[in-house]
Amino acid sequence: MPHRNPSAPAAVDSAAASSVDIELRLLMEAIYLKYSYDFRDYSRASQKRRVLYALGQLNCPTISALQSRVLHDAAVFLQLLQYLTIPVSEMFRDPGFFLALRQQVVPHLQTYASLKIWIAGCSTGEEVYSLAILLREEGLLERTLIYATDINPASLEKARQGIFALGSIKGHTANYQQAGGQRAFSDYYTAAYESAIFDKTLRENITFADHSLATDSVFSETQLVLCRNVLIYFNKRLQDRALGLFHDSLGYRGFLGLGSKESLDFSAYSDHFETLVRAERIFRKRSVLPQ
């Protein structure tokens, strides 16, 4: 009788896990080659969770089966894209960040005759409208051009519409007040059919555009870049690429705002910025690199 290796089940499990990783890498390569969306340097753990969840939602038994459908049906790819770029946001998210922006950055921005601001990874637009409201209250919106970019066309379309669920407004209002809001938050929207429709004049100076931090380049010189809660989904190589884009986009002594769990520490650009408000992850481009 052949001897049974007690470690065999573990070996099989290890092989299965390895197969999933291989399938995942092949799927991302296929997406890049077919649709030019580059997810190859996104965090593998987060990516795996999202794809495995998508399998159940799209009724696919394996990642390989999903890959086949994605390659032969663009509609399936667009469905998968919603899981790969899960839009999770809220208005004035992390109110302390917006308060610090108002108190520490706006006084510098007020010295410019005109401004350009880039919000990278704008998702469904909550942060875009938050910033527009803040700039209006500080007298800056009319002389500011905001570039709001994302790789998800469905998210960009929602952002363009400026319509959000009325049920979320209570939380948005509390955030706005904590962020130093100067008016009644209801001044900025009209409630109708369980939705909050935001004042269209807020987006008159906003350009919504498709842009990938993985493949695209800098498109304008800016005074402020916000990319919050996006870098956490990238591996180090892609983080450095994105930070390089932000650095090159920012003009002399421009400002960069990151998410609460993101940092410049240990990045290739850590020496290119100085910390303005550490707790809120607000940085300023150095005019000269330290020796």
C-alpha positions, 0 to 999 in steps of 0.5 A, a space after each residue: 500500500 502506498 504511503 500517504 504524506 500527511 502534508 499533502 493537503 497543505 501542499 494541495 492548498 498551496 498549489 491552489 492558492 498559487 493557481 489563483 495568483 497566476 490566474 489573477 496576474 493573467 487576468 490583469 495582463 489580459 485587461 491591459 492588452 485588450 482595454 489599456 487599463 493597467 491594474 498590474 501594479 495594484 495591491 495584489 491582496 486588495 485586487 484578489 478580494 475584489 476579483 473573487 467577490 466579482 466572480 460570484 456577482 458575475 456568475 463565473 466559476 473561476 478567474 480564468 472563466 472571467 478572463 474569457 468573458 472579459 476578453 470577448 465581451 466589453 460589457 462584462 469588462 465594464 461590469 468588472 471595472 465597477 468591482 476593481 474600482 469600488 467607489 467609496 467616498 463621502 463629502 468632507 471625508 476626514 473633516 480635519 483635513 478640509 479644516 487644515 486645508 482651509 486654515 493652512 493652504 487657502 491663505 497661500 492659494 489666495 495670493 494667486 490670480 488664478 488657480 489650477 487644482 487636480 483631484 486624482 481618483 475623484 471617484 463619484 465626485 464627493 470630494 470634488 464638490 466638497 472642495 468646490 464648496 470650500 473654495 466658494 466660501 473662501 472666494 476662490 472658486 471663480 478663479 479656479 479650474 479643477 481637474 477631476 480625474 478617474 479611470 472609471 467612466 461610470 463614476 465620472 458620469 455620476 460625478 458630473 451629475 452631482 446627484 447624491 442619495 439624500 440619506 447620506 446628507 446627514 453625515 455629509 452635513 456633520 462633516 461639513 460643519 466640522 470642516 469649518 463650513 460657513 453656511 447651512 449645508 442645505 444652501 448647496 443642494 436641492 432635495 428631490 425624489 430621495 436625492 440631493 441635487 447639488 448647485 450646478 454652478 459648483 461644477 462650472 469650473 470643473 473638468 471631469 476627465 478619464 486619467 490613469 495614474 498607471 499609464 497616463 502623464 501630467 497634463 497641466 501645471 497645478 498649485 494643489 493636488 489631492 489624491 486621497 485614499 487611492 495610493 493605498 491600493 497601489 504597490 510601491 512601484 505604482 505609488 512612486 509613479 503616481 507621486 512622480 506625476 504629482 510632483 511634476 504637475 505641481 508648480 513652485 511650492 505647490 501643495 499635495 494632500 494624501 489620505 489619512 493612511 498614506 504617507 511619503 515616507 520611504 517613497 522615492 519622493 520623500 525628499 521632494 516635499 516638506 510636511 505642512 500638516 503631518 496629522 492631515 497628510 498635507 505636504 508642500 513641494 520643496 523649492 530645493 532638494 535637501 543636501 
